[in-house]
Amino acid sequence: MSFFKRLKESIASKTEAVTSKFKDGLAKTRSVFTDRVAELFTRRQKIDEAFYEELEEILIGADVGVNTVMELMDDLRAEVKKRKIEQPSQLQPILSEKLMNMLRGGGEDAGLRTNSSGITVILFVGVNGVGKTTTIGKLAWRFKQQGKSVLLAAGDTFRAGAIEQLQVWGERVGVDVIRQEAGSDPAAVMYDAAQEAKRRNVDVLLCDTAGRLQNKVNLMEELAKIHRVIQREIPGAPHETLLVLDAATGQNALQQAKLFGEKTGVTGLVLTKLDGTAKGGIVIAIRNEMALPVKFVGLGEQMDDLQEFDAEQFVHALFAGLAGTVEENEAN
């Protein structure tokens, strides 16, 4: 059996478990990344410095990030030397393995932290326009599908239409929204929401926050104040503080992750709009450079397109079809 046939069967067996959500959601990134990698593996007959340079360019083009790519290249060089690999095509399984390890951050995929003995409070932070409110709506729907009672808190009192947008989502998924007038103190909204959540004994409280105030200092101080109010009213909360990022913004998303991660006690990430970008490699860059797990990814417009992140599914969906493309190119 040829090497390419063995590789094809190996990848096929691993990708059987990959859901169509991940395959479809990463289609744009895969169409650019896979085609270029396959062409490189076919054209280059040996692993040399020119091969590494081209692979670097492909990975950086997918927004994997310069620092992450340099680290990855060092690891690949070490593996090639250790395993005495000569053919570029033999690197694909190793590349997959390295990317998966980066996405896991040395551990298994981290699920959402919940409060088994009371109300689970999840706080959402992030700049305007990244899909924060939509993420909250879809996650509310997800919890409802699991049979949990949910309450929403409209803490973004500064952006025009933000309260109404969350209200629409609440009506759409059948969840009540705790709100005040536009311009109200967000911490006061959180206080009301926490009190109502306790009175109703709900399972989950999802809290929206502002994405922009007059300046970054004001925003960070406001988020810190919200944290204090929630912690006082529901000890141990918030159980997750999720930073929502738009994957399509590439390296800007990484800069936002660094800013919010340092200042707001972020415990996990949500990467939205992956289906609309060819630069899905930003997930790898953010996960590798930030000591934060990716909790959810947005893979489409439908309600169930917000998926729990799975490093193995992500990588196998990214490489789906690679072996077949390499084999086809080799035959031509």
C-alpha positions in Angstrom: 0.0 0.0 0.0 1.4 3.4 -1.0 2.3 6.0 1.6 -0.5 8.3 0.4 -3.1 5.6 0.6 -2.1 4.9 4.2 -2.2 8.6 5.0 -5.6 9.0 3.4 -7.0 6.0 5.3 -5.5 7.3 8.6 -7.0 10.8 8.2 -10.3 9.3 7.0 -10.6 7.2 10.2 -9.9 10.2 12.4 -12.2 12.5 10.6 -15.2 10.2 10.8 -16.0 11.7 14.2 -15.7 15.2 12.9 -19.1 16.8 12.8 -20.3 18.6 9.7 -20.5 21.8 11.8 -16.7 22.0 12.1 -16.2 20.9 8.5 -18.6 23.4 7.1 -17.5 26.2 9.5 -13.8 25.9 8.5 -14.5 25.5 4.8 -13.0 28.9 3.9 -9.8 28.4 6.0 -9.5 24.9 4.7 -9.8 25.9 1.0 -6.9 28.2 1.3 -4.8 26.3 3.9 -5.2 22.8 2.6 -4.7 23.6 -1.1 -1.5 25.5 -0.4 -0.1 22.8 2.0 -1.0 20.0 -0.5 0.7 21.9 -3.3 3.8 22.4 -1.2 4.0 18.8 -0.1 3.7 17.6 -3.7 6.1 20.1 -5.3 8.9 19.9 -2.7 10.7 16.6 -2.9 12.8 17.1 0.2 12.6 18.9 3.5 15.0 21.8 3.4 15.2 25.5 4.4 13.1 26.5 1.3 10.4 24.0 2.3 10.3 25.4 5.9 10.1 29.0 4.6 7.1 28.2 2.4 5.3 26.4 5.1 5.9 29.4 7.4 4.3 31.7 4.8 1.3 29.4 4.5 0.7 29.3 8.3 1.2 33.0 8.7 -1.2 33.6 5.8 -3.8 31.6 7.8 -3.2 34.0 10.7 -1.6 31.4 12.9 0.7 34.3 14.1 4.4 34.8 13.7 5.4 33.8 17.3 3.3 30.7 17.2 4.6 29.8 13.7 8.3 30.2 14.8 7.6 27.9 17.8 5.9 25.4 15.5 8.8 25.4 13.0 11.3 24.7 15.8 9.2 21.8 16.9 8.9 20.4 13.4 12.6 20.7 12.7 13.3 18.8 15.9 10.8 16.0 15.0 12.2 15.7 11.5 15.7 15.3 12.9 14.5 12.9 15.6 12.4 10.7 13.3 14.8 11.0 10.3 11.9 12.1 8.1 12.9 12.9 4.5 9.6 13.3 2.6 7.5 16.5 3.2 4.3 14.5 2.9 5.3 12.6 6.0 5.0 15.8 8.1 1.2 16.1 7.9 0.4 13.8 10.8 3.1 15.5 12.9 1.9 19.0 12.0 -1.7 17.9 13.0 -0.4 16.6 16.3 1.6 19.7 17.1 -1.3 22.0 16.3 -3.6 19.9 18.5 -1.2 20.1 21.4 -1.1 23.9 21.0 -4.8 24.2 21.0 -5.1 22.1 24.1 -2.4 24.1 25.9 -0.9 20.9 27.3 -4.1 19.5 28.6 -7.5 18.2 27.4 -10.2 20.5 26.1 -11.6 22.6 28.9 -15.4 22.5 29.2 -17.6 25.2 30.6 -17.3 25.6 34.4 -20.7 25.4 36.1 -22.0 25.6 39.7 -23.4 22.2 40.5 -25.0 23.4 43.8 -26.6 26.7 42.7 -26.8 29.4 40.1 -24.1 29.4 37.4 -23.2 32.9 36.4 -21.4 33.6 33.1 -20.1 37.1 32.4 -19.4 38.1 28.7 -16.9 40.7 27.8 -15.5 42.1 24.6 -15.5 45.1 22.3 -18.6 46.1 20.3 -19.4 44.3 17.1 -17.8 40.9 17.9 -21.1 39.0 18.3 -21.3 39.1 22.1 -25.1 39.5 22.3 -25.7 36.8 19.6 -23.4 34.5 21.5 -25.4 35.1 24.7 -28.6 34.4 22.9 -27.3 31.2 21.3 -25.9 30.0 24.6 -29.2 30.7 26.3 -30.9 28.5 23.7 -28.3 25.8 24.3 -28.9 25.8 28.0 -32.7 25.7 27.4 -32.3 22.7 25.2 -30.6 21.0 28.1 -33.6 21.7 30.3 -32.1 24.4 32.4 -33.8 27.7 33.5 -32.0 30.8 32.2 -32.1 34.5 32.9 -30.3 37.3 31.0 -28.9 40.5 32.3 -28.7 43.5 29.9 -25.5 45.1 31.3 -24.5 46.9 28.1 -26.5 50.1 29.0 -24.2 52.4 26.9 -24.5 51.1 23.3 -27.5 52.3 21.4 -29.9 49.4 20.9 -27.9 46.9 23.0 -30.7 46.4 25.5 -33.3 46.0 22.8 -31.1 43.5 20.9 -30.8 41.3 24.0 -34.5 41.6 24.6 -35.2 40.3 21.1 -32.9 37.3 21.7 -34.7 36.7 25.0 -38.0 36.6 23.3 -36.7 34.4 20.6 -35.4 31.7 22.9 -38.1 32.2 25.6 -35.9 33.7 28.3 -36.6 36.8 30.5 -34.2 39.7 30.4 -33.4 41.9 33.5 -32.9 45.4 32.3 -33.0 49.1 33.2 -33.1 52.3 31.1 -30.3 53.1 28.6 -27.5 54.9 30.4 -28.2 53.2 33.7 -25.4 51.9 36.0 -24.4 48.5 34.6 -23.5 47.3 38.1 -27.0 48.2 39.3 -28.4 46.0 36.5 -26.2 43.1 37.7 -27.4 43.6 41.2 -31.0 43.4 40.1 -30.3 40.3 37.9 -28.5 38.5 40.7 -31.4 39.2 43.1 -34.0 38.0 40.6 -31.9 34.9 39.7 -31.8 34.0 43.4 -35.5 34.7 43.9 -36.4 32.5 40.9 -33.7 29.9 41.7 -32.7 29.8 38.1 -29.9 27.4 36.9 -28.0 29.9 34.7 -27.5 33.7 34.7 -25.9 35.1 31.5 -24.6 38.7 31.8 -24.0 41.1 28.9 -21.5 44.0 29.4 -20.5 47.2 27.6 -17.8 46.9 24.9 -16.7 50.5 24.9 -17.0 53.4 27.3 -15.2 56.8 27.0 -11.8 55.1 27.3 -10.2 51.7 28.1 -9.5 52.7 31.7 -13.2 53.4 32.3 -14.2 50.2 30.7 -11.9 48.1 32.8 -13.0 49.8 36.0 -16.6 49.3 35.1 -16.0 45.6 34.5 -14.2 45.3 37.8 -17.1 46.9 39.6 -19.5 44.5 37.9 -17.3 41.6 39.1 -17.4 42.8 42.7 -21.2 43.2 42.7 -21.8 39.7 41.3 -19.3 38.1 43.7 -21.0 39.8 46.6 -24.5 38.7 45.7 -23.6 35.2 44.5 -20.4 33.9 46.3 -18.1 32.1 43.9 -19.5 33.9 40.8 -18.9 34.6 38.1 -18.0 31.0 37.4 -16.8 32.0 33.9 -15.8 35.3 32.4 -15.8 34.7 28.6 -14.1 37.0 26.2 -15.9 37.1 22.9 -13.7 37.7 19.8 -14.4 38.0 16.1 -12.1 35.5 14.4 -12.4 37.5 11.1 -10.4 40.4 12.7 -7.3 38.2 12.9 -4.4 39.6 14.8 -6.6 42.4 16.2 -8.5 39.6 18.0 -5.2 38.5 19.6 -4.5 42.1 20.8 -8.0 42.3 22.3 -7.4 39.0 24.1 -4.2 40.3 25.6 -5.9 43.6 26.7 -9.0 42.0 28.3 -7.1 38.9 29.6 -4.7 41.1 31.7 -7.4 43.3 33.1 -10.7 41.5 33.5 -10.1 38.0 34.9 -11.0 36.3 31.7 -11.3 32.5 32.1 -12.1 31.4 28.6 -12.6 32.5 25.0 -15.4 32.5 22.4 -14.3 32.8 18.8 -17.2 34.0 16.6 -17.6 34.2 12.8 -15.1 31.4 11.9 -17.2 30.4 9.0 -16.8 33.8 7.4 -13.0 34.0 7.4 -10.1 32.2 5.6 -7.9 33.0 8.6 -9.2 30.5 11.1 -5.6 29.9 12.2 -6.1 32.8 14.6 -7.6 30.3 17.0 -4.3 28.6 17.2 -2.4 31.9 17.7 -4.7 33.1 20.5 -4.7 29.7 22.3 -0.9 29.4 22.1 0.0 32.9 23.2 -2.7 33.2 25.9 -3.0 30.8 28.8 -6.8 30.7 28.1 -8.9 27.8 26.8 -11.2 28.3 23.9 -14.7 27.4 25.2 -16.9 27.9 22.1 -16.6 28.7 18.4 -19.2 30.3 16.1 -19.4 28.2 12.9 -22.5 29.7 11.2 -25.7 31.6 11.5 -28.0 28.9 12.9 -28.9 28.7 16.5 -26.9 25.4 17.0 -23.8 26.8 15.1 -22.3 27.9 18.4 -20.3 24.8 19.2 -18.2 23.7 22.2 -14.6 23.9 21.1 -12.9 20.6 20.4 -9.2 20.7 19.4 -9.2 17.3 17.7 -12.3 18.1 15.6 -10.9 21.5 14.7 -7.6 20.1 13.5 -9.1 17.2 11.6 -11.7 19.5 10.0 -8.8 21.8 9.0 -6.9 18.9 7.3 -9.9 17.1 5.9 -9.2 16.2 2.3 -5.5 16.9 2.5 -4.3 13.4 1.8 -6.6 13.1 -1.2 -5.4 16.4 -2.6 -1.8 15.5 -2.1 -2.3 12.1 -3.8 -4.2 13.7 -6.7 -1.5 16.3 -7.2 1.2 13.5 -7.1 -0.6 11.6 -9.8 -0.9 14.6 -12.1 
